[in-house]
Amino acid sequence: MNIEIAFILSISISVLAFLVALYFYFWVKKQPSSNKEIARVGEFIKAGANTFLKKEYMLLAIFAGVAAILIFVFLPHPIWSEATASWTWKRNLAMMLSYLFGTVLSAMAGKVGITVATIANMKSAEAATKGIRPSFLAGFRGGAVMGMAVVGTSLLGVSVVYMLSGHVSSVLGFSFGASSLALFAKAGGGIFTKTADISADLVGKVEMGIPEDDPRNPAVIADNVGDNVGDVAGMGADLFDSHVASISASLVMAYALDKSDNKFTIMIFVYAALGLLCSIIGVLLARMGKKGTPTQALNLSTYITTALYAGFTALASVLFFNYEAGWRIWGAMMVGLFVGTIIGLVSDYFTNDNKKPVRYVADASKSGPAFTILSGTSYGFLSVFPPMIGIAVSALAAYKICYPITSTPVSGMFGISMAAVGMLAIVGMIISNDAYGPIVDNARGLVEMGGLGEEALEITDSLDSAGNTVKAVTKGFAIGAAGLTIIALLGAFMSEVNEAAAAAIEAGKTGIEMITGFDILNPIVFFGLLVGAALPAVFSAMLMLGVDRNAQRMVEEIHRQFKTIAGLKEGKKGVVPEYDKCIEIATVGALKELIPAGLIAIVATLLVGFVGGVQAIGGFLAGNIISGLLLALFMSNAGGLWDNAKKYIESGHNGGKGSDAHKSAVVGDTVGDPYKDTAGPSINTQVTVVSLVASMMATLFLTYSIF
């Protein structure tokens, strides 16, 4: 197989994914919807989500424009560079255009997700009056539009950029475009959604004892808008970024390994395309059996996709890559796929309300919120150990499996990058499952506001519970995949540094050496290690303080409305809260807070690089990876655990709704909300962004640094 056929395969399967997404979109749109109240509230949610997205993208367009100019001037080499004067501006232009292409596609992924989610939530709500199966299918197929569109777009984007430019530097630029937009989209969406969620819960549930989605609550529409901008658009951009970054890291290493036949590059595109094909089959087969549950249906479709991928890639290895190196790379991918599944199962154990940790925290809530927080925090930290060990073992195994290909660290690191590709191969199915969660969460609120009855509410409660469980699994999976990806990006950074060093040595520059690793006893490396380890904590604090400040403003607004709008508290007919005021508070606050948090990650990387050079950056990336993974896993699992402990109590256990245990669990959930939906998942993107910045700036860090 040659590289042209691999490109054609990738592009063809991407187009097939778009066709499936279109089919699902029109299928969802065609489902009946006749309830006027649901239509009214649904349109309010849709308008709020689109307004926020428009304002956010306008702000990010300014950032992207400034970044594009800087990339053109400085990357991959300063435009005035004498050694490469004949081609620098063309290479720089290619990287700049690739960067802009990445930001545009990432933004489109978020827009597609919002568009279908705000339709699917209404359809799923109305379908609940007919039974759980049609309601489930409307929610899942709505999420599958996002899954197919995001992965089809990411694979198509990487294929087109590499095919047209032929340079891995352009692919890194494309990946940085996807990552930088994802960082801000996830941070901004996370601040918005948790501002509204916390405010609505604290005033509505704890203070007033009214139901979760009671239309009297002024923050209830902002909460539903937040589900879309945070959990749909934000998570879509996040996983778009992870998928692109895993392919980009492996392409950098493949470029270093390939001599003339491009065999390693071909493998990447073939295996990534087969992953998307398996996800397409998986989402088309997804059904809920007559006696099945939503969780079983979601998990079964994931396991089918995983099994298909293992089989299809083995067949491709027999047909196209039937030699020792090919089988070693396939083995590394299977390690990644297996460990991804294990990480998902661990997340399920710590966040599923059928398992001991959630029930223990629910029981502890009877003694007060302090015990809710204490027990949830403890289980959150315990949940970190298995996935961290899994990532470590998979990285070590993949390295050892692929090291003999060339008996150099490059082939070992390529093995790790392919383990990340394997883990993210079924990301189309993962995103479909993930987007299903906020869709059915919104559907539950619409059922309550539309007065569709207790039976429909029970159905959407069941769908929402399954969405929470699966969402915790997909977040664990995404964090695990990000872990392997950023380890691979550390290898990509080394490759970029060595390529720049080789060019500098050939040009006669002195004092420049190739690197084979980073010695932590070297004080410059240790300096970078400590700064890198501290960054995820600072980044998380900035995001959560943003939620804290914003939520306090919204709580004041909710109190004002209940005091000043006559008849609102009593639920008098025709009295409607000023929903738009809460949406405005969430929007303005999120946009104000997201830029400083995102910029600190990029600025810290540049400062460390120009102070300590490539050795300091090596330590910085290592510290950032370890600290970031630990915090991301802890926050994701602890937050999911508190959320499901609350829902477990609400289903009638440990005193049920309105009990002291319920009030304690709501407090736990409000602490866990910014953990699991703002800071935790944003750390993935933060670590990816700094790794990509380091790789893109490798030549400048090698050439210009104080030490």
C-alpha positions as CSV (number, residue, x, y, z in Angstrom):
1,M,0.0,0.0,0.0
2,N,1.3,3.5,-0.8
3,I,0.7,6.8,0.9
4,E,-1.9,8.0,-1.7
5,I,-4.1,5.0,-1.0
6,A,-3.9,5.6,2.7
7,F,-5.0,9.2,2.2
8,I,-7.9,8.1,0.0
9,L,-9.0,5.5,2.6
10,S,-8.9,8.1,5.4
11,I,-10.8,10.8,3.4
12,S,-13.4,8.3,2.1
13,I,-14.2,6.9,5.6
14,S,-14.4,10.5,6.9
15,V,-16.9,11.3,4.2
16,L,-18.9,8.2,5.1
17,A,-18.9,9.4,8.7
18,F,-20.4,12.7,7.5
19,L,-23.1,10.9,5.6
20,V,-24.0,8.8,8.7
21,A,-24.1,12.1,10.8
22,L,-26.5,13.6,8.2
23,Y,-28.7,10.5,8.3
24,F,-28.9,10.6,12.1
25,Y,-29.5,14.4,12.0
26,F,-32.5,14.2,9.7
27,W,-33.8,11.1,11.6
28,V,-33.7,13.0,14.9
29,K,-35.3,16.1,13.3
30,K,-38.1,14.0,11.8
31,Q,-39.2,12.6,15.2
32,P,-42.6,14.0,16.4
33,S,-42.8,17.1,18.7
34,S,-46.0,18.8,19.4
35,N,-45.9,20.1,23.0
36,K,-45.9,23.9,22.9
37,E,-44.3,24.4,26.3
38,I,-41.4,22.1,25.4
39,A,-41.0,23.9,22.1
40,R,-41.0,27.3,23.8
41,V,-38.4,26.3,26.5
42,G,-36.4,24.3,23.9
43,E,-36.1,27.4,21.7
44,F,-35.0,29.4,24.7
45,I,-32.2,26.9,25.4
46,K,-31.2,26.8,21.8
47,A,-31.1,30.7,21.5
48,G,-29.1,30.9,24.8
49,A,-26.5,28.3,23.6
50,N,-26.1,29.9,20.2
51,T,-25.7,33.4,21.7
52,F,-23.0,32.2,24.1
53,L,-21.2,30.3,21.3
54,K,-21.3,33.3,19.0
55,K,-19.8,35.6,21.6
56,E,-17.2,33.1,22.7
57,Y,-16.1,32.4,19.1
58,M,-15.9,36.2,18.3
59,L,-13.5,36.5,21.3
60,L,-11.5,33.5,20.3
61,A,-11.3,34.7,16.7
62,I,-9.3,37.7,18.0
63,F,-6.9,35.4,19.9
64,A,-6.6,33.1,16.9
65,G,-5.8,36.1,14.6
66,V,-3.0,37.3,16.9
67,A,-1.6,33.7,17.4
68,A,-1.6,33.2,13.6
69,I,0.5,36.3,13.0
70,L,3.0,35.2,15.6
71,I,3.2,31.7,14.1
72,F,3.9,33.2,10.7
73,V,6.7,35.4,12.0
74,F,8.4,32.9,14.3
75,L,7.4,29.2,13.5
76,P,8.8,26.7,12.7
77,H,11.8,29.1,12.2
78,P,12.0,32.9,12.5
79,I,11.1,34.3,9.1
80,W,14.4,36.2,8.9
81,S,16.4,33.0,9.4
82,E,19.5,33.2,7.1
83,A,20.1,29.4,7.0
84,T,16.7,28.7,5.5
85,A,15.8,32.1,3.8
86,S,14.7,30.5,0.6
87,W,11.9,28.5,2.1
88,T,11.2,29.7,5.6
89,W,8.3,32.0,4.7
90,K,6.5,29.2,2.8
91,R,6.9,26.8,5.7
92,N,5.8,29.4,8.1
93,L,2.8,30.3,5.9
94,A,1.8,26.6,5.7
95,M,2.0,26.3,9.6
96,M,-0.1,29.5,10.0
97,L,-2.8,28.3,7.6
98,S,-2.8,24.8,9.2
99,Y,-3.3,26.5,12.6
100,L,-6.2,28.5,11.4
101,F,-7.7,25.4,9.7
102,G,-7.5,23.6,13.0
103,T,-9.3,26.4,14.9
104,V,-12.1,26.6,12.3
105,L,-12.7,22.8,12.3
106,S,-12.7,22.6,16.1
107,A,-15.2,25.5,16.2
108,M,-17.4,23.8,13.6
109,A,-17.3,20.6,15.7
110,G,-18.8,22.6,18.6
111,K,-21.4,24.3,16.5
112,V,-22.6,21.0,15.0
113,G,-22.9,19.5,18.5
114,I,-25.0,22.4,19.8
115,T,-27.2,22.4,16.7
116,V,-28.2,18.8,17.0
117,A,-28.2,18.6,20.8
118,T,-30.8,21.4,21.1
119,I,-33.1,19.6,18.7
120,A,-32.5,16.1,20.1
121,N,-33.3,17.1,23.7
122,M,-36.9,18.1,22.7
123,K,-37.4,15.0,20.6
124,S,-36.1,12.7,23.4
125,A,-38.4,14.5,25.9
126,E,-41.5,13.9,23.8
127,A,-40.5,10.3,22.9
128,A,-40.4,9.6,26.7
129,T,-44.3,9.6,26.6
130,K,-44.1,6.6,24.3
131,G,-41.5,4.6,26.3
132,I,-37.8,4.4,27.2
133,R,-36.6,2.8,24.0
134,P,-37.7,5.6,21.5
135,S,-36.5,8.2,24.0
136,F,-33.1,6.5,24.3
137,L,-32.7,6.2,20.6
138,A,-33.5,9.9,20.0
139,G,-30.9,10.9,22.6
140,F,-28.2,8.5,21.4
141,R,-28.6,9.3,17.7
142,G,-28.4,13.0,18.6
143,G,-25.1,12.3,20.3
144,A,-23.9,10.2,17.4
145,V,-24.2,13.1,15.0
146,M,-21.6,14.8,17.2
147,G,-19.4,11.7,17.4
148,M,-19.4,11.1,13.6
149,A,-18.9,14.8,12.8
150,V,-16.0,15.4,15.2
151,V,-14.0,12.3,14.3
152,G,-14.7,12.6,10.6
153,T,-13.6,16.2,10.7
154,S,-10.4,15.5,12.7
155,L,-9.3,12.6,10.5
156,L,-10.1,14.6,7.3
157,G,-8.3,17.6,8.6
158,V,-5.1,15.8,9.5
159,S,-5.2,13.9,6.1
160,V,-5.7,17.0,4.0
161,V,-3.0,19.1,5.9
162,Y,-0.4,16.3,5.7
163,M,-1.3,15.5,2.0
164,L,-1.0,19.1,0.9
165,S,2.0,20.3,3.0
166,G,4.0,17.1,3.4
167,H,5.5,18.5,6.6
168,V,4.8,17.4,10.2
169,S,5.3,21.0,11.3
170,S,2.1,21.9,9.5
171,V,0.3,19.0,11.3
172,L,1.6,20.3,14.6
173,G,0.2,23.7,13.7
174,F,-3.2,22.1,12.9
175,S,-3.2,20.3,16.2
176,F,-2.3,23.4,18.1
177,G,-5.2,25.2,16.4
178,A,-7.5,22.4,17.6
179,S,-6.0,22.4,21.1
180,S,-5.9,26.1,21.7
181,L,-9.6,26.5,20.7
182,A,-10.5,23.4,22.7
183,L,-8.7,24.8,25.8
184,F,-10.8,28.0,25.7
185,A,-14.0,26.3,24.6
186,K,-13.8,23.7,27.4
187,A,-12.8,26.3,30.0
188,G,-15.5,28.8,29.0
189,G,-18.2,26.3,28.6
190,G,-17.3,24.7,31.9
191,I,-17.4,28.0,33.8
192,F,-20.8,28.8,32.2
193,T,-22.5,25.4,32.9
194,K,-21.3,25.1,36.5
195,T,-22.1,28.7,37.3
196,A,-25.7,28.0,36.4
197,D,-25.8,24.4,37.8
198,I,-24.4,25.3,41.3
199,S,-26.6,28.4,41.6
200,A,-29.8,26.6,40.6
201,D,-29.1,23.7,43.0
202,L,-28.1,25.8,46.0
203,V,-31.1,28.2,45.9
204,G,-33.6,25.8,44.4
205,K,-32.9,22.5,46.1
206,V,-31.2,23.4,49.3
207,E,-32.8,26.7,50.2
208,M,-36.3,26.4,48.8
209,G,-36.7,22.6,48.4
210,I,-38.1,22.9,44.9
211,P,-37.5,20.2,42.2
212,E,-34.3,20.3,40.1
213,D,-35.8,21.7,36.9
214,D,-38.7,23.7,38.4
215,P,-39.6,26.5,35.9
216,R,-39.9,28.9,38.8
217,N,-36.1,28.8,39.2
218,P,-34.6,31.8,37.3
219,A,-31.3,29.8,36.7
220,V,-33.0,26.7,35.2
221,I,-32.7,27.7,31.6
222,A,-29.1,28.8,32.0
223,D,-28.4,25.4,33.6
224,N,-29.8,23.7,30.5
225,V,-27.9,26.0,28.2
226,G,-24.8,25.2,30.1
227,D,-25.2,21.5,29.5
228,N,-24.9,22.2,25.8
229,V,-22.1,24.8,25.8
230,G,-20.0,22.8,28.4
231,D,-20.8,19.2,28.0
232,V,-21.5,19.1,24.2
233,A,-19.5,21.9,22.5
234,G,-16.7,21.9,25.1
235,M,-16.3,18.1,25.3
236,G,-16.6,17.8,21.5
237,A,-13.7,20.3,21.1
238,D,-11.7,18.5,23.8
239,L,-12.0,15.0,22.2
240,F,-11.4,16.5,18.7
241,D,-8.2,17.9,20.1
242,S,-7.2,14.6,21.8
243,H,-7.8,12.7,18.6
244,V,-5.8,15.1,16.4
245,A,-3.0,15.3,19.0
246,S,-2.6,11.5,19.1
247,I,-2.3,11.3,15.3
248,S,0.0,14.3,15.2
249,A,2.4,12.9,17.8
250,S,2.6,9.6,16.0
251,L,3.2,11.3,12.6
252,V,6.2,13.3,14.1
253,M,7.7,10.0,15.2
254,A,6.8,8.2,12.0
255,Y,8.6,11.0,10.0
256,A,11.7,10.4,12.0
257,L,11.5,6.6,11.4
258,D,10.5,6.6,7.8
259,K,13.3,6.6,5.2
260,S,11.7,6.5,1.8
261,D,8.7,4.1,1.9
262,N,6.4,6.0,4.4
263,K,5.4,2.6,5.8
264,F,4.9,3.9,9.4
265,T,3.0,7.0,8.2
266,I,0.7,4.7,6.1
267,M,0.0,2.6,9.2
268,I,-1.2,5.6,11.2
269,F,-3.7,6.7,8.6
270,V,-5.0,3.1,7.9
271,Y,-5.4,2.3,11.6
272,A,-7.1,5.6,12.4
273,A,-9.5,5.2,9.4
274,L,-10.4,1.7,10.5
275,G,-11.2,3.1,14.0
276,L,-13.6,5.5,12.5
277,L,-15.2,2.8,10.4
278,C,-15.7,0.6,13.5
279,S,-17.3,3.5,15.3
280,I,-19.7,4.0,12.3
281,I,-20.8,0.4,12.5
282,G,-21.1,0.6,16.3
283,V,-23.4,3.6,16.3
284,L,-25.6,2.1,13.5
285,L,-26.0,-1.1,15.6
286,A,-26.7,0.7,18.9
287,R,-30.1,-0.4,20.2
288,M,-31.8,-0.9,23.5
289,G,-33.2,-4.4,23.9
290,K,-36.7,-5.1,25.3
291,K,-35.4,-6.1,28.7
292,G,-32.2,-4.1,28.5
293,T,-31.2,-0.9,30.3
294,P,-29.7,2.3,28.8
295,T,-26.4,1.7,30.5
296,Q,-26.2,-1.8,29.0
297,A,-27.1,-0.5,25.5
298,L,-24.3,2.1,25.7
299,N,-21.7,-0.2,27.1
300,L,-22.6,-3.0,24.6
301,S,-22.2,-0.7,21.6
302,T,-18.8,0.4,23.0
303,Y,-17.6,-3.3,23.5
304,I,-18.8,-4.2,20.0
305,T,-16.9,-1.3,18.5
306,T,-13.8,-2.3,20.5
307,A,-14.0,-5.9,19.3
308,L,-14.5,-4.9,15.7
309,Y,-11.4,-2.6,15.9
310,A,-9.2,-5.4,17.2
311,G,-10.4,-7.7,14.4
312,F,-10.3,-5.2,11.6
313,T,-6.8,-3.9,12.5
314,A,-5.5,-7.5,12.8
315,L,-6.9,-8.2,9.3
316,A,-5.3,-5.1,7.9
317,S,-2.0,-6.1,9.5
318,V,-2.2,-9.5,7.7
319,L,-3.1,-7.9,4.4
320,F,-0.8,-4.8,4.4
321,F,1.7,-4.9,7.2
322,N,2.5,-8.6,7.7
323,Y,6.1,-8.2,9.0
324,E,7.6,-7.9,12.4
325,A,7.4,-4.1,12.7
326,G,3.8,-4.1,11.6
327,W,2.8,-6.7,14.2
328,R,4.7,-4.9,17.0
329,I,2.8,-1.7,16.2
330,W,-0.5,-3.6,16.2
331,G,0.5,-5.0,19.6
332,A,1.2,-1.5,21.0
333,M,-2.2,-0.4,19.8
334,M,-4.0,-3.3,21.4
335,V,-2.3,-2.5,24.7
336,G,-3.7,1.0,24.5
337,L,-7.2,-0.2,23.6
338,F,-7.2,-2.7,26.4
339,V,-6.0,-0.2,29.0
340,G,-8.5,2.3,27.8
341,T,-11.3,-0.2,28.5
342,I,-9.8,-1.0,32.0
343,I,-9.7,2.7,32.8
344,G,-13.3,3.1,31.8
345,L,-14.3,0.2,34.0
346,V,-12.4,1.7,37.0
347,S,-14.2,5.0,36.5
348,D,-17.5,3.1,36.4
349,Y,-16.7,1.3,39.7
350,F,-16.1,4.6,41.5
351,T,-19.0,6.5,40.0
352,N,-21.8,4.0,39.4
353,D,-24.6,4.1,42.0
354,N,-24.8,0.3,41.9
355,K,-21.3,0.1,43.4
356,K,-19.9,0.5,46.9
357,P,-18.2,3.9,46.8
358,V,-21.3,5.9,45.7
359,R,-23.5,4.1,48.2
360,Y,-21.0,4.7,51.0
361,V,-20.9,8.4,50.3
362,A,-24.7,8.5,50.1
363,D,-24.9,6.8,53.5
364,A,-22.2,9.1,55.0
365,S,-24.3,12.1,53.8
366,K,-26.8,11.3,56.6
367,S,-24.1,12.7,59.1
368,G,-23.7,16.0,57.3
369,P,-22.0,17.6,54.3
370,A,-18.5,17.4,55.9
371,F,-18.7,13.6,55.7
372,T,-20.0,13.8,52.1
373,I,-16.9,15.8,51.1
374,L,-14.5,13.8,53.2
375,S,-15.6,10.4,51.9
376,G,-16.0,11.6,48.3
377,T,-12.5,13.1,48.3
378,S,-11.0,9.9,49.7
379,Y,-12.6,7.7,47.1
380,G,-11.6,10.3,44.4
381,F,-8.0,9.9,45.4
382,L,-8.2,6.1,45.5
383,S,-9.7,6.1,42.0
384,V,-6.5,7.7,40.6
385,F,-4.2,4.8,41.4
386,P,-5.5,2.1,39.0
387,P,-5.7,4.3,35.8
388,M,-2.3,5.9,36.6
389,I,-0.8,2.4,36.9
390,G,-2.6,1.4,33.7
391,I,-1.2,4.4,31.8
392,A,2.3,3.6,33.2
393,V,2.1,-0.1,32.3
394,S,0.7,0.6,28.8
395,A,3.4,3.2,28.1
396,L,6.1,0.8,29.3
397,A,4.7,-2.2,27.4
398,A,4.2,-0.2,24.2
399,Y,7.7,1.2,24.4
400,K,9.2,-2.3,25.0
401,I,7.2,-3.9,22.2
402,C,8.3,-1.3,19.6
403,Y,11.8,-0.5,20.7
404,P,13.3,-3.5,18.7
405,I,12.0,-2.0,15.4
406,T,15.1,0.2,15.2
407,S,16.6,-0.4,18.6
408,T,16.4,3.4,19.3
409,P,14.2,5.4,21.7
410,V,12.4,6.9,18.7
411,S,10.7,3.5,17.8
412,G,9.9,3.0,21.5
413,M,8.2,6.4,21.7
414,F,6.4,5.7,18.4
415,G,5.0,2.6,20.1
416,I,3.6,4.8,22.9
417,S,2.1,7.2,20.3
418,M,0.4,4.2,18.6
419,A,-0.9,3.0,21.9
420,A,-2.6,6.4,22.2
421,V,-3.9,6.1,18.6
422,G,-5.3,2.6,19.6
423,M,-6.9,4.0,22.8
424,L,-8.5,6.8,20.8
425,A,-9.4,4.7,17.8
426,I,-13.0,4.3,18.9
427,V,-13.4,7.9,19.9
428,G,-16.4,8.3,17.5
429,M,-18.3,5.9,19.8
430,I,-16.9,7.6,23.0
431,I,-18.1,11.1,21.8
432,S,-21.5,9.6,20.9
433,N,-21.9,8.2,24.4
434,D,-20.6,11.4,26.0
435,A,-22.9,13.8,24.0
436,Y,-25.9,11.5,24.8
437,G,-25.5,12.5,28.5
438,P,-26.3,16.3,28.3
439,I,-29.0,15.6,25.7
440,V,-31.0,13.3,28.0
441,D,-30.2,15.6,31.0
442,N,-31.9,18.5,29.1
443,A,-34.7,16.1,28.0
444,R,-35.4,15.4,31.7
445,G,-35.8,19.1,32.4
446,L,-38.1,19.6,29.4
447,V,-40.3,16.7,30.6
448,E,-40.7,18.4,34.0
449,M,-41.3,21.9,32.5
450,G,-43.6,20.5,29.9
451,G,-45.7,18.6,32.5
452,L,-45.5,15.3,30.6
453,G,-46.2,13.3,33.7
454,E,-44.5,11.1,36.3
455,E,-44.0,8.1,33.9
456,A,-42.1,10.2,31.4
457,L,-40.1,11.8,34.2
458,E,-39.1,8.3,35.5
459,I,-38.0,7.3,32.0
460,T,-35.8,10.4,31.5
461,D,-34.4,10.0,35.1
462,S,-33.3,6.5,34.1
463,L,-31.8,7.8,30.8
464,D,-30.0,10.6,32.7
465,S,-28.6,8.2,35.3
466,A,-27.2,6.1,32.5
467,G,-25.8,9.2,30.9
468,N,-24.0,10.2,34.2
469,T,-22.5,6.8,34.6
470,V,-21.3,6.5,31.0
471,K,-20.1,10.1,31.0
472,A,-17.8,9.3,33.9
473,V,-16.5,6.3,31.9
474,T,-15.9,8.4,28.8
475,K,-14.1,11.1,30.8
476,G,-11.8,8.4,32.4
477,F,-11.2,7.0,28.9
478,A,-10.5,10.5,27.5
479,I,-8.1,11.3,30.4
480,G,-6.2,8.0,29.9
481,A,-5.9,8.6,26.2
482,A,-4.7,12.1,26.8
483,G,-2.1,10.6,29.2
484,L,-0.6,8.4,26.5
485,T,-0.9,11.2,23.9
486,I,1.1,13.7,25.9
487,I,3.7,11.1,26.8
488,A,4.0,10.6,23.0
489,L,4.1,14.4,22.5
490,L,7.1,14.4,24.9
491,G,8.7,12.1,22.4
492,A,7.6,14.4,19.5
493,F,9.3,17.3,21.3
494,M,12.5,15.3,21.5
495,S,12.3,14.5,17.8
496,E,11.7,18.1,16.9
497,V,14.6,19.3,19.1
498,N,17.0,16.7,17.5
499,E,16.0,17.6,14.0
500,A,16.7,21.3,14.8
501,A,19.9,20.4,16.5
502,A,21.1,18.3,13.5
503,A,20.4,21.2,11.2
504,A,22.2,23.7,13.5
505,I,25.3,21.4,13.8
506,E,25.3,20.9,10.1
507,A,25.3,24.7,9.7
508,G,28.4,24.9,11.9
509,K,26.9,26.2,15.1
510,T,28.7,25.2,18.3
511,G,27.5,24.4,21.8
512,I,24.4,22.5,20.5
513,E,23.9,18.8,21.3
514,M,21.4,16.2,20.4
515,I,19.3,14.9,23.4
516,T,18.4,11.4,24.3
517,G,16.6,12.0,27.6
518,F,16.2,14.3,30.6
519,D,18.2,13.8,33.8
520,I,16.2,15.0,36.8
521,L,19.4,15.5,38.8
522,N,20.2,18.3,36.3
523,P,19.1,21.5,38.2
524,I,17.7,23.0,34.9
525,V,15.6,19.9,34.3
526,F,14.4,19.9,37.9
527,F,13.5,23.6,37.7
528,G,11.2,22.8,34.8
529,L,9.8,19.7,36.5
530,L,8.7,21.7,39.6
531,V,7.1,24.5,37.5
532,G,5.4,22.0,35.2
533,A,4.0,20.1,38.2
534,A,2.5,23.3,39.7
535,L,0.8,24.5,36.6
536,P,-2.3,22.2,36.5
537,A,-3.1,23.2,40.1
538,V,-2.9,26.9,39.3
539,F,-4.9,26.5,36.1
540,S,-7.6,24.5,38.0
541,A,-7.8,27.1,40.7
542,M,-8.3,29.9,38.2
543,L,-11.1,28.0,36.6
544,M,-12.9,27.1,39.8
545,L,-12.5,30.6,41.2
546,G,-14.1,31.8,38.0
547,V,-17.1,29.5,38.7
548,D,-17.1,30.6,42.4
549,R,-17.2,34.3,41.5
550,N,-19.8,33.9,38.8
551,A,-22.1,31.6,40.8
552,Q,-22.1,34.1,43.7
553,R,-23.3,36.8,41.3
554,M,-26.0,34.5,39.9
555,V,-27.2,33.4,43.4
556,E,-27.7,37.1,44.2
557,E,-29.7,37.5,41.0
558,I,-31.9,34.5,41.8
559,H,-32.6,35.9,45.3
560,R,-33.5,39.3,43.8
561,Q,-36.0,37.7,41.4
562,F,-37.7,35.7,44.1
563,K,-38.0,38.8,46.3
564,T,-39.2,41.3,43.6
565,I,-41.3,39.3,41.1
566,A,-44.7,38.9,42.7
567,G,-46.1,35.4,42.6
568,L,-42.9,33.8,41.3
569,K,-42.2,31.8,44.5
570,E,-45.8,30.6,44.7
571,G,-45.8,29.6,41.1
572,K,-48.7,31.8,40.0
573,K,-50.0,31.1,36.5
574,G,-48.4,33.5,33.9
575,V,-45.6,34.6,36.2
576,V,-42.3,33.8,34.5
577,P,-38.7,34.5,35.8
578,E,-36.3,36.7,33.9
579,Y,-34.3,33.7,32.6
580,D,-32.2,35.9,30.3
581,K,-30.6,37.8,33.2
582,C,-29.1,34.5,34.5
583,I,-27.9,33.6,31.0
584,E,-26.3,37.0,30.7
585,I,-24.5,36.6,34.0
586,A,-23.2,33.2,33.0
587,T,-22.1,34.3,29.6
588,V,-20.3,37.5,30.6
589,G,-18.6,35.8,33.6
590,A,-17.4,32.8,31.5
591,L,-15.9,35.0,28.7
592,K,-14.2,37.2,31.3
593,E,-12.6,34.3,33.1
594,L,-11.6,31.9,30.3
595,I,-8.8,33.9,28.6
596,P,-6.5,34.4,31.7
597,A,-6.7,30.7,32.6
598,G,-5.9,29.7,29.1
599,L,-3.1,32.2,28.6
600,I,-1.2,31.2,31.8
601,A,-0.5,27.7,30.3
602,I,1.0,29.1,27.1
603,V,2.9,31.9,28.8
604,A,4.4,29.6,31.5
605,T,5.7,27.3,28.7
606,L,7.3,30.2,26.8
607,L,8.9,31.5,30.0
608,V,10.4,28.1,31.1
609,G,11.6,27.5,27.5
610,F,13.4,30.9,27.1
611,V,14.9,30.7,30.7
612,G,16.0,27.0,30.8
613,G,16.0,25.9,27.1
614,V,15.0,22.4,25.9
615,Q,16.3,20.6,29.0
616,A,14.0,22.7,31.3
617,I,11.1,22.1,28.9
618,G,11.7,18.4,29.1
619,G,11.3,18.5,32.9
620,F,8.4,21.0,32.6
621,L,6.5,18.6,30.3
622,A,7.2,15.6,32.5
623,G,6.0,17.4,35.7
624,N,3.0,18.8,33.9
625,I,2.0,15.4,32.6
626,I,2.2,13.6,35.9
627,S,0.5,16.3,38.0
628,G,-2.1,17.0,35.3
629,L,-3.1,13.3,35.0
630,L,-3.4,12.9,38.7
631,L,-5.6,16.0,39.2
632,A,-7.7,15.3,36.1
633,L,-8.5,11.8,37.2
634,F,-9.2,12.8,40.8
635,M,-11.5,15.6,39.9
636,S,-13.4,13.7,37.2
637,N,-14.1,10.7,39.4
638,A,-14.8,12.5,42.7
639,G,-17.2,14.8,40.9
640,G,-19.0,12.0,39.2
641,L,-19.2,10.1,42.5
642,W,-20.8,13.1,44.3
643,D,-23.2,13.6,41.5
644,N,-24.4,10.0,41.5
645,A,-24.5,9.8,45.3
646,K,-27.0,12.7,45.1
647,K,-29.1,11.0,42.4
648,Y,-29.0,7.7,44.4
649,I,-30.5,9.5,47.4
650,E,-33.1,11.3,45.1
651,S,-34.2,7.8,43.9
652,G,-35.5,7.1,47.4
653,H,-32.5,5.8,49.4
654,N,-31.1,7.2,52.7
655,G,-34.1,9.4,53.3
656,G,-34.8,10.5,49.7
657,K,-35.5,14.0,48.4
658,G,-35.7,16.8,51.0
659,S,-33.9,14.8,53.7
660,D,-30.8,15.9,55.6
661,A,-28.8,13.4,53.6
662,H,-30.1,14.8,50.3
663,K,-29.1,18.4,51.4
664,S,-25.6,17.2,52.2
665,A,-25.4,15.3,48.9
666,V,-26.4,18.4,47.0
667,V,-23.6,20.3,48.7
668,G,-21.2,17.5,47.7
669,D,-22.5,17.7,44.1
670,T,-22.0,21.5,44.0
671,V,-18.3,21.0,45.0
672,G,-18.0,18.2,42.5
673,D,-19.6,20.1,39.6
674,P,-16.6,22.3,38.8
675,Y,-14.3,19.4,39.5
676,K,-15.8,17.1,36.9
677,D,-17.1,19.5,34.3
678,T,-14.8,22.6,34.5
679,A,-11.3,22.0,35.8
680,G,-10.9,18.2,35.5
681,P,-11.5,17.8,31.7
682,S,-9.9,21.1,30.9
683,I,-6.6,19.9,32.4
684,N,-6.3,17.3,29.5
685,T,-6.4,20.1,27.0
686,Q,-4.0,22.3,29.0
687,V,-1.4,19.6,29.1
688,T,-1.8,18.9,25.4
689,V,-1.5,22.6,24.6
690,V,1.7,23.1,26.4
691,S,3.2,20.0,24.8
692,L,2.3,21.2,21.3
693,V,3.7,24.7,22.1
694,A,6.9,23.1,23.2
695,S,7.2,21.0,20.0
696,M,6.4,24.0,17.8
697,M,8.9,26.2,19.6
698,A,11.6,23.5,19.8
699,T,14.0,25.4,17.5
700,L,13.6,28.7,19.3
701,F,14.1,27.1,22.7
702,L,17.2,25.4,21.5
703,T,18.7,28.6,20.0
704,Y,17.5,31.3,22.4
705,S,17.6,30.7,26.2
706,I,19.2,32.2,29.3
707,F,20.7,29.0,30.6
